[in-house]
Amino acid sequence: MSDLAKKNCVPCRGGVPPLDANQSAELLKQIDGWTIEKGFHLTKEFKFPDFAKALSFVNRVGAMAEKQGHHPDIYLAWGMARVEIWTHKINGLTESDFIFAAKTDGCL
């Protein structure tokens, strides 16, 4: 388990600067298979053998999101789920986004 996965997300109330590219790159090294798209979205696609297993994963991620108070965009299709995370209030990335990514991996 990543050290990030052991932390909890901190809700953003706005007014904080997003991480810069160097800070994001350092945190990205701690989560496997995630990429930064559009400069401020963490994304990862998860593959499953069927729709039911993908849906089960999405439900686990959703339950975890509610506990963390941090909500991703999730795209569900047959045999796959794509998760996108960013801090909407600042339209950028915070450490909580990387924490959430690590916790998402733990939902597998």
C-alpha positions in Angstrom: 0.0 0.0 0.0 1.3 3.4 -0.9 2.0 5.9 1.9 -0.5 8.2 0.1 -3.2 5.6 0.6 -2.8 5.7 4.3 -3.7 9.4 4.4 -7.1 11.0 4.2 -8.3 13.6 1.7 -8.7 17.1 3.0 -11.7 19.0 1.5 -10.7 22.0 -0.5 -12.5 25.2 0.4 -10.8 27.2 -2.4 -8.1 29.9 -2.0 -5.2 27.5 -2.1 -2.9 27.3 -5.2 -2.8 24.1 -7.2 0.3 22.0 -7.2 2.9 23.1 -9.7 4.2 20.6 -12.4 7.2 19.6 -10.3 5.1 18.9 -7.2 2.6 16.9 -9.3 5.4 14.9 -11.0 6.9 13.9 -7.6 3.5 12.7 -6.3 2.8 10.9 -9.6 5.8 8.7 -8.9 3.9 7.3 -5.9 0.9 6.0 -7.8 1.1 3.3 -10.4 -0.4 3.7 -13.9 -2.0 7.2 -13.4 -1.4 10.0 -15.8 -1.9 13.7 -15.7 -4.0 14.9 -18.6 -4.9 18.5 -19.5 -2.3 19.6 -17.0 -4.5 19.1 -14.0 -6.6 15.8 -14.3 -5.3 12.6 -12.8 -6.7 9.7 -14.9 -6.5 6.0 -15.0 -8.4 3.3 -16.9 -9.2 0.0 -15.2 -9.9 -3.2 -17.1 -12.3 -5.9 -16.0 -13.5 -9.2 -17.5 -17.1 -8.1 -17.6 -19.6 -5.3 -16.8 -20.5 -6.7 -13.4 -17.0 -6.5 -12.1 -16.5 -3.0 -13.5 -19.7 -1.9 -11.8 -18.7 -3.5 -8.5 -15.4 -1.5 -8.6 -17.2 1.7 -9.4 -19.5 1.1 -6.4 -16.5 0.6 -4.1 -14.8 3.7 -5.4 -18.1 5.6 -4.9 -18.4 4.5 -1.3 -14.8 5.4 -0.7 -15.4 8.9 -2.3 -18.3 9.5 0.1 -16.1 8.6 3.1 -13.3 10.9 1.9 -15.6 13.7 0.8 -13.7 13.9 -2.5 -15.6 12.9 -5.7 -14.1 11.9 -9.0 -15.6 11.7 -12.4 -16.1 8.0 -13.2 -16.9 6.6 -16.7 -18.3 3.0 -16.7 -18.5 0.7 -19.7 -18.5 -3.0 -20.4 -15.2 -4.3 -19.0 -13.7 -0.9 -18.0 -13.9 2.1 -15.7 -12.1 5.3 -16.2 -11.5 7.5 -13.1 -10.6 11.3 -13.4 -9.7 13.2 -10.3 -9.0 16.9 -9.8 -9.9 19.6 -7.2 -12.8 21.4 -8.9 -12.7 24.4 -6.5 -9.3 25.4 -7.7 -9.4 23.7 -11.1 -6.1 22.0 -10.4 -4.4 19.2 -8.4 -3.8 19.0 -4.7 -2.2 16.3 -2.6 -5.7 15.0 -1.9 -6.1 14.1 -5.5 -3.1 11.9 -5.3 -4.3 10.4 -2.0 -7.6 9.6 -3.7 -5.8 8.0 -6.6 -3.9 5.7 -4.3 -7.1 4.8 -2.4 -8.8 4.1 -5.7 -6.1 1.5 -6.5 -6.9 -0.1 -3.2 -10.5 -0.6 -4.3 -9.4 -3.3 -6.8 
